[in-house]
Amino acid sequence: MSIDLSVNLAGIRLKNPVIIAAGNHTHDGATIAQVARYGPAAAITKTIVAQPVPDILPCFAQVNGGFLNTVLSTIFPAEQWWKQELPAARQGNDMVIIANLAGRWPEEAADLAAQAEAAGADMIEVPTVCPHMKEILEAMFPGLELPQPGFTDPAPWAEMFAAVTRTVKIPVIAKFSGGFLHNVRDWARAAADAGAAAIDCCDSLGPGLSINIEDGEPWLGGPRGVGGLTGPAIKPIVLRMVMEVAETVDIPIIGTGGITTWKDAIEYFMAGATAVGMATAGHLRGMDAYKKVLDGIGAYLADRNYTSLEDIRGLTLKRLAARRANGRMAITKVVAPTITDLCNGCTLCARVCVFDAIEMVNKRAVIDEVKCYGCGLCVNVCGRPGAMLQPYFDQA
Ligand SMILES: Cc1cc2nc3c(=O)[nH]c(=O)nc-3n(C[C@H](O)[C@H](O)[C@H](O)COP(=O)(O)O)c2cc1C
């Protein structure tokens, strides 16, 4: 059976759902053309601005479960993007090219967007504010003291965004900040009202700090040594935000945050995403990470006899609606899971069980139904195909 991996993102057909998020693999046209060899359907440029600022160096630090950076926008003038980088990005590939751009005020953003459209960008993406913007601007302009962005009121950003959507005919994507931790629904509504064709959720969280214990110096080079946090550490939070956006507005979502393997991408589709964005995995593991995720998505669908991503998109939203409809909001009755048939004798479940309810008998895990508290951790860490928590929900 052939699998159709293509998706419709705001009227633009993507040959598959993998997008290279704005980052250093979209730093310039030649790098974008290079990344195209790994199969993604689209690439989003680094943020194009009227007055680029240099990066604060050192700008990258790997942390346990994630990545910190102090890069803000492109270091190249906008003019260079229109004349050189966008044409170079298209060389030898059929990727959809999305120009990510930001203005300091609505007219500037609209002006840049008009230039991007004239230069042939297929779509535009407008970000909000990075959590490390304060760090970078204070580094660039000594004496400047900015407040840490609060992300409370979408109105000023929405005004800028609406100026862009009014100016261009190509679809405009709203790129959300990871700072919209508790009000992402408000931002989703504001973006939809301002004409967003899609929402890309999210940019980095933070800022965060990482210290070199040899000398006590922060690894990053700015005045406080802090940077935006991306990668696996942010995934559970961003996944929840994507789910909330999907529940709030009916526009396509790009789920971006911590996608390292194809399994992460599948979770985003189930939470309601139409496509997925990736940056950190490629930065820390090499560009091949993008292809592995793409291949894994196809293999997952084929293995389970799905024909397209539509078969799984939003599945979790439906599951949660069913939970609510069936009064399964809070399960208190213990139902011990049965994992014995799947057991390969690795002992991990027995080692992590804090209720001492699992014993290895003849190299197989056996769950003591009296001691079992029903916490679910054994099944969760098991990871064997077929290990599921379903019995809890069926019998609650
Ligand atoms: C090195 C680096 C540079 C980035 N530059 C930009 C940028 O210029 N504009 C933007 O909107 N997002 C930028 N991002 C954010 C990513 O597009 C993405 O939203 C974020 O990294 C979360 O995805 P990930 O966990 O797959 O990295 C950057 C991220 C990284 C790691």
The ligand as an SDF file (V2000), in Angstrom:
LIG
                    3D

 31 33  0  0  0  0  0  0  0  0999 V2000
   20.7780   27.6640   16.7220 C   0  0  0  0  0  0  0  0  0  0  0  0
   19.3600   28.0600   16.6200 C   0  0  0  0  0  0  0  0  0  0  0  0
   19.0110   29.2040   15.9140 C   0  0  0  0  0  0  0  0  0  0  0  0
   17.6790   29.5890   15.8020 C   0  0  0  0  0  0  0  0  0  0  0  0
   17.3560   30.6980   15.0940 N   0  0  0  0  0  0  0  0  0  0  0  0
   16.0400   31.0500   14.9540 C   0  0  0  0  0  0  0  0  0  0  0  0
   15.6750   32.1820   14.1790 C   0  0  0  0  0  0  0  0  0  0  0  0
   16.5010   32.8530   13.5840 O   0  0  0  0  0  0  0  0  0  0  0  0
   14.3510   32.4910   14.1110 N   0  0  0  0  0  0  0  0  0  0  0  0
   13.3710   31.7540   14.7470 C   0  0  0  0  0  0  0  0  0  0  0  0
   12.1830   32.0830   14.6200 O   0  0  0  0  0  0  0  0  0  0  0  0
   13.7010   30.6550   15.4550 N   0  0  0  0  0  0  0  0  0  0  0  0
   14.9990   30.2980   15.5770 C   0  0  0  0  0  0  0  0  0  0  0  0
   15.3420   29.1810   16.2950 N   0  0  0  0  0  0  0  0  0  0  0  0
   14.2750   28.3850   16.9420 C   0  0  0  0  0  0  0  0  0  0  0  0
   13.9340   27.1380   16.1100 C   0  0  0  0  0  0  0  0  0  0  0  0
   13.3950   27.5200   14.8590 O   0  0  0  0  0  0  0  0  0  0  0  0
   12.9370   26.2260   16.8250 C   0  0  0  0  0  0  0  0  0  0  0  0
   11.7400   26.9200   16.9840 O   0  0  0  0  0  0  0  0  0  0  0  0
   13.4390   25.7880   18.2000 C   0  0  0  0  0  0  0  0  0  0  0  0
   14.8020   25.5130   18.1290 O   0  0  0  0  0  0  0  0  0  0  0  0
   12.7060   24.5520   18.7200 C   0  0  0  0  0  0  0  0  0  0  0  0
   12.9170   23.4360   17.8980 O   0  0  0  0  0  0  0  0  0  0  0  0
   14.0520   22.3130   18.1990 P   0  0  0  0  0  0  0  0  0  0  0  0
   13.8420   21.8480   19.5880 O   0  0  0  0  0  0  0  0  0  0  0  0
   13.8550   21.2690   17.1380 O   0  0  0  0  0  0  0  0  0  0  0  0
   15.3700   23.0070   18.0490 O   0  0  0  0  0  0  0  0  0  0  0  0
   16.6750   28.7980   16.4130 C   0  0  0  0  0  0  0  0  0  0  0  0
   17.0330   27.6460   17.1190 C   0  0  0  0  0  0  0  0  0  0  0  0
   18.3490   27.2780   17.2230 C   0  0  0  0  0  0  0  0  0  0  0  0
   18.6900   26.0200   17.9920 C   0  0  0  0  0  0  0  0  0  0  0  0
  1  2  1  0
  2  3  1  0
  2 30  2  0
  3  4  2  0
  4  5  1  0
  4 28  1  0
  5  6  2  0
  6  7  1  0
  6 13  1  0
  7  8  2  0
  7  9  1  0
  9 10  1  0
 10 11  2  0
 10 12  1  0
 12 13  2  0
 13 14  1  0
 14 15  1  0
 14 28  1  0
 15 16  1  0
 16 17  1  0
 16 18  1  0
 18 19  1  0
 18 20  1  0
 20 21  1  0
 20 22  1  0
 22 23  1  0
 23 24  1  0
 24 25  2  0
 24 26  1  0
 24 27  1  0
 28 29  2  0
 29 30  1  0
 30 31  1  0
M  END
$$$$
